[in-house]
Amino acid sequence: MKRYCLALDLKEDPELIAAYEEHHRKVWPEIIESIKESGIRHMEIYRVQNRLFMIVDADDDFSFERKKLTDESNPRVQLWESLMAKYQQAIPGSPPGEKWLVMEKIFSL
């Protein structure tokens, strides 16, 4: 099992942040299925102010590149991503077009 931690910012708007959280209380079943089919076994998202932090535990053969290709061919995932884009913004300094950024582990106890 592999663990990944990712970060993303939301737009600094309390109403948009509340709406984003509401969507995540009712994630579409097709999105949950897509996540599971990719090899992700556990996912959590945390928020502080407008910064999101995601923890992903995935199978050893999980690949973000493969998930991206699969997601691009799934109309329902594309609709979800389009909806979420309304609330999200790149972390300053992110490469163009990048949303969730994989974080580097710098400490472990």
C-alpha positions in Angstrom: 0.0 0.0 0.0 1.2 3.5 -0.9 0.3 6.7 0.9 0.1 10.1 -0.9 -0.6 13.5 0.5 -1.9 16.3 -1.7 -2.8 19.9 -1.3 -5.1 22.3 -3.1 -6.6 25.7 -2.4 -10.2 26.8 -2.5 -11.3 30.3 -3.6 -11.3 32.6 -0.6 -15.1 32.9 -0.4 -17.0 31.5 2.6 -20.1 30.7 0.5 -18.1 28.8 -2.1 -16.2 26.9 0.6 -19.5 26.0 2.3 -20.9 24.8 -1.1 -17.7 22.7 -1.8 -18.1 21.0 1.6 -21.7 20.3 0.9 -20.9 18.6 -2.4 -18.4 16.4 -0.5 -21.1 15.3 2.0 -22.9 13.9 -1.1 -20.3 12.8 -3.5 -21.9 11.2 -6.6 -21.8 7.4 -6.5 -20.0 7.3 -9.9 -17.2 9.4 -8.5 -16.8 7.0 -5.5 -16.7 4.1 -7.9 -14.1 5.7 -10.1 -11.9 6.4 -7.1 -12.2 2.8 -5.9 -11.6 1.3 -9.4 -8.4 3.3 -9.7 -6.9 1.4 -6.8 -7.5 4.0 -4.1 -8.5 2.2 -0.9 -8.9 5.1 1.5 -9.2 8.8 1.0 -9.7 11.7 3.4 -9.8 15.5 2.8 -9.2 18.1 5.5 -9.5 21.8 5.4 -7.9 24.7 7.2 -9.0 28.1 6.0 -9.0 27.8 2.2 -6.3 25.1 2.0 -7.3 21.5 1.4 -5.1 18.5 2.4 -5.9 15.0 1.0 -4.6 11.7 2.3 -4.8 8.8 -0.2 -3.9 5.2 0.5 -3.7 3.2 -2.7 -2.6 -0.2 -4.0 1.1 -0.6 -4.8 0.4 -0.5 -8.6 -1.7 2.8 -8.3 -0.7 5.5 -10.8 -1.9 9.1 -11.0 -1.1 9.1 -14.7 -3.4 6.0 -15.3 -6.1 7.5 -13.1 -5.9 10.7 -15.1 -6.3 8.9 -18.4 -9.3 6.9 -17.1 -10.9 10.0 -15.7 -10.5 11.8 -19.0 -12.7 9.2 -20.7 -15.4 9.2 -18.0 -18.1 11.8 -18.7 -19.4 11.8 -15.2 -16.0 12.3 -13.7 -15.4 15.2 -16.1 -18.7 16.8 -15.1 -17.7 16.5 -11.4 -14.3 18.0 -12.1 -15.9 20.8 -14.0 -18.2 21.5 -11.1 -15.4 21.4 -8.5 -13.3 23.8 -10.6 -15.8 26.5 -9.7 -14.5 26.3 -6.1 -10.8 25.5 -6.6 -7.8 27.5 -7.3 -4.2 26.5 -7.7 -1.7 26.9 -4.9 0.6 29.8 -5.7 3.5 28.7 -7.8 1.7 25.6 -9.1 2.5 24.5 -12.7 -0.2 25.7 -15.2 -3.2 23.4 -15.3 -2.3 21.6 -12.1 -4.8 21.3 -9.3 -4.0 18.8 -6.5 -0.3 18.8 -5.9 1.5 15.8 -4.4 3.3 16.8 -1.3 6.8 15.6 -0.3 7.1 13.9 3.1 9.8 15.6 5.1 9.3 13.9 8.5 8.1 10.6 10.0 7.9 9.4 13.6 
